[in-house]
């Protein structure tokens, strides 16, 4: 058993010693999750997602008196931290950076509105029947983490203004969805 664990952990230890880019880790975790969810290990994967995050007597991660599942913990707690950090970055740009005037912030706002309206219209045209129309909000949700991860992989080759534009667009889009 120890030999098996070492075989599994050795590549992870090597990866950790290389100080990988967070973008690479995001893509690797996504690929792993997709593989597990669509394999014979799908039941085990879903059991892990349903496992309660229980810290004992004092548990700040509760939903209606019950411990959060791993899935709820990621969706509620970790994503809240993620969007808080993105919000701080946008606030800095609004106060002293690339979005400090309405003229500079106008394009990301218009792009975010178009990025919400166009997918919804396309979805509605394709699925205008009664049960299918209930999923109309799904195409509106953008995935800021993946968009920023792609920019993170490109590193210094992407201008700062492009990163700020994409971040502002995604934040405006998410604020409207709230």
For each residue, the residues with C-beta under 8 A, 3 or more apart:
1: 4 5
2: 5 6
3: 6 7
4: 1 7 8
5: 1 2 8 9
6: 2 3 9 10
7: 3 4 10
8: 4 5 11 12
9: 5 6 12 13
10: 6 7 13 14
11: 8 14 15
12: 8 9 15 16
13: 9 10 16 17
14: 10 11 17 18
15: 11 12 18 20
16: 12 13 19 20
17: 13 14
18: 14 15
19: 16
20: 15 16 24 25
21: 24 25 152 153
22: 25 26 149 152
23: 26 27 148 149 150 152 153
24: 20 21 27 28 153
25: 20 21 22 28 29
26: 22 23 29 30 145 146 149
27: 23 24 30 31 149
28: 24 25 31 32
29: 25 26 32 33
30: 26 27 33 34 146
31: 27 28 34 35
32: 28 29 35 36
33: 29 30 36 37 45
34: 30 31 37 38
35: 31 32 38 39
36: 32 33 39 41 42 44 45
37: 33 34 42 45 46
38: 34 35 42
39: 35 36 42
40:
41: 36 44 45
42: 36 37 38 39 45 46
43: 46 47
44: 36 41 47 48
45: 33 36 37 41 42 48 49
46: 37 42 43 49 50
47: 43 44 50 51
48: 44 45 51 70
49: 45 46 69 70 71
50: 46 47 69 70 71
51: 47 48 69 70
52: 66 67 68 69 70
53: 59 61 67 68 69 70 72 73
54: 59 67
55: 58 59 60 61
56: 59
57:
58: 55
59: 53 54 55 56 62 67
60: 55
61: 53 55 67 68 73 77
62: 59 65 66 67 68
63: 66 67 68 72 76
64:
65: 62
66: 52 62 63
67: 52 53 54 59 61 62 63
68: 52 53 61 62 63 72 73 76 77
69: 49 50 51 52 53 72 73
70: 48 49 50 51 52 53 73 74
71: 49 50 74 75
72: 53 63 68 69 75 76
73: 53 61 68 69 70 76 77 78
74: 70 71 77 78 79
75: 71 72 78 79
76: 63 68 72 73 79 80
77: 61 68 73 74 80 81
78: 73 74 75 81 82
79: 74 75 76 82 83
80: 76 77 83 84
81: 77 78 84 85
82: 78 79 85 86 145
83: 79 80 86 87 171 174
84: 80 81 87 88
85: 81 82 88 89
86: 82 83 89 90 144 148 167 170 171
87: 83 84 90 91 171
88: 84 85 91 92
89: 85 86 92 93 167
90: 86 87 93 94 99 167 168 171
91: 87 88 94 95
92: 88 89 95 96 97
93: 89 90 96 97 98 99 100 164 167 168
94: 90 91 97 99 100 105
95: 91 92 100
96: 92 93 100
97: 92 93 94 100 164
98: 93 104 160 161 164 165
99: 90 93 94 104 105 108 164 168
100: 93 94 95 96 97 104
101: 104 105
102: 105 106
103: 106
104: 98 99 100 101 107
105: 94 99 101 102 108 109 168
106: 102 103 109 110
107: 104 110 111 165
108: 99 105 111 112 165 168 169 172
109: 105 106 112 113 168 172
110: 106 107 113 114
111: 107 108 114 115 165 169
112: 108 109 115 116 168 169 170 172 173 176
113: 109 110 116 117 172 176
114: 110 111 117 118
115: 111 112 118 119 142 169 173
116: 112 113 119 120 140 173 176 177
117: 113 114 120 121
118: 114 115 121 122
119: 115 116 122 123 139 140
120: 116 117 123 124 136 137 139 140
121: 117 118 124 125
122: 118 119 125 126 139
123: 119 120 126 127 135 136 138 139
124: 120 121 127 128 133 136
125: 121 122 128
126: 122 123
127: 123 124 132 133 135 136
128: 124 125 132 133
129: 132 133
130: 133
131: 134
132: 127 128 129 135
133: 124 127 128 129 130 136
134: 131
135: 123 127 132 138
136: 120 123 124 127 133 139 140
137: 120 140 141 177
138: 123 135 141
139: 119 120 122 123 136
140: 116 119 120 136 137 173 177
141: 137 138 177
142: 115 147 169 170 173 174
143: 146 147
144: 86 147 148 167 170 171 174
145: 26 82 148 149
146: 26 30 143 149 150
147: 142 143 144 150 151 166 170
148: 23 86 144 145 151 152 163 166 167 170
149: 22 23 26 27 145 146 152 153
150: 23 146 147 153 154
151: 147 148 154 158 162 163 166
152: 21 22 23 148 149 155
153: 21 23 24 149 150
154: 150 151 157 158
155: 152 158
156:
157: 154
158: 151 154 155 162 163
159: 162 163
160: 98 163 164
161: 98 164 165
162: 151 158 159 165 166
163: 148 151 158 159 160 166 167
164: 93 97 98 99 160 161 167 168
165: 98 107 108 111 161 162 168 169
166: 147 148 151 162 163 169 170
167: 86 89 90 93 144 148 163 164 170 171
168: 90 93 99 105 108 109 112 164 165 171 172
169: 108 111 112 115 142 165 166 172 173
170: 86 112 142 144 147 148 166 167 173 174
171: 83 86 87 90 144 167 168 174 175
172: 108 109 112 113 168 169 175 176
173: 112 115 116 140 142 169 170 176 177
174: 83 142 144 170 171 177 178
175: 171 172 178
176: 112 113 116 172 173
177: 116 137 140 141 173 174
178: 174 175
